[in-house]
Structure formats: C-alpha cells, structure tokens
Amino acid sequence: MSGRFLAIFPLWPSERSLIIFGAAYLISVQKKQRAQFQIGFFFHFFEIPFSLYLTISLYLSFFSLMYLTDCIHTITHHGGHWGNWLFFP
C-alpha cells in the first residue's frame, strides 16, 4: 500500500469521519423510514413481539430440554432421586 492510499483511507477512522458517516447513516435511516412508513408500519407492529416471542420460546425450549435430560440423568444414575432439577449435578 502506498502512503497516498493510507492518507486517503487511514487505518483508524478519525472523529470527523465517524461523525460524517454517523450523520449520513441517520439521514438515510430517516429517509427510509419516511418512504416506507405506510408499508413498514404494518411490519414494525409485528417485528418486536415476534422477536420477543422467538427469544422466549428458544429460552423455554432450552431449559425444558435441560430439565428432561437432568430427569433422565437422575433416574438412571442417582437411583431415581429427583434433585437438582435445573443443572446436571
């Protein structure tokens, strides 16, 4: 790489370039939101509840799987005593 290329594109971005790119990003987001408001309002109405539903369902399925495997583990290895229901003992 030549020094001229590094002068145009520095390795560490300066504060001015971060401010310029941040402002351009915010302006583009505002333009996109204004252009897609009529169509996007319907999807934004379902976007957050669906992601929340997906997060909760994955969380509950993971811990129910942990519970079932720990039940099988306690029955087979500890004489059927139902203890330590959340994690493997």
ZAMARGU-4260 file (C-alpha; in steps of 0.2 Angstrom, whole numbers, plus 5000, padded with zeros to 4 digits):
<rodrens>
0) 5000/5000/5000 | 5006/5017/4996 | 5007/5032/5008 | 4994/5041/4997 | 4981/5027/4999
5) 4984/5027/5018 | 4982/5046/5019 | 4965/5045/5010 | 4959/5029/5019 | 4968/5029/5037
10) 4968/5013/5047 | 4960/5021/5062 | 4945/5032/5057 | 4945/5050/5063 | 4932/5058/5074
15) 4927/5069/5059 | 4924/5054/5048 | 4914/5045/5061 | 4903/5060/5063 | 4901/5061/5044
20) 4896/5043/5042 | 4885/5043/5058 | 4876/5058/5051 | 4874/5050/5034 | 4868/5034/5042
25) 4855/5043/5052 | 4849/5053/5037 | 4847/5038/5026 | 4838/5029/5040 | 4826/5044/5042
30) 4823/5044/5023 | 4820/5025/5023 | 4808/5027/5037 | 4798/5041/5029 | 4797/5032/5012
35) 4792/5015/5019 | 4780/5022/5033 | 4764/5016/5026 | 4770/4999/5021 | 4783/4997/5035
40) 4771/5002/5049 | 4762/4985/5047 | 4778/4975/5049 | 4786/4986/5063 | 4770/4982/5073
45) 4774/4964/5072 | 4793/4965/5072 | 4796/4967/5091 | 4783/4955/5098 | 4789/4941/5086
50) 4807/4943/5091 | 4802/4943/5109 | 4791/4928/5106 | 4805/4919/5097 | 4818/4923/5111
55) 4806/4917/5125 | 4802/4901/5116 | 4820/4897/5112 | 4824/4901/5131 | 4810/4889/5137
60) 4814/4875/5125 | 4832/4876/5130 | 4828/4875/5149 | 4814/4861/5146 | 4827/4851/5137
65) 4839/4854/5151 | 4826/4848/5163 | 4821/4832/5154 | 4840/4827/5152 | 4843/4830/5170
70) 4827/4820/5175 | 4834/4806/5164 | 4851/4808/5172 | 4844/4807/5190 | 4834/4792/5186
75) 4847/4782/5178 | 4862/4787/5189 | 4856/4793/5206 | 4843/4779/5210 | 4828/4789/5205
80) 4830/4804/5217 | 4823/4820/5209 | 4835/4833/5214 | 4845/4847/5206 | 4831/4850/5193
85) 4840/4864/5183 | 4858/4859/5180 | 4867/4842/5180 | 4873/4838/5197
</rodrens>
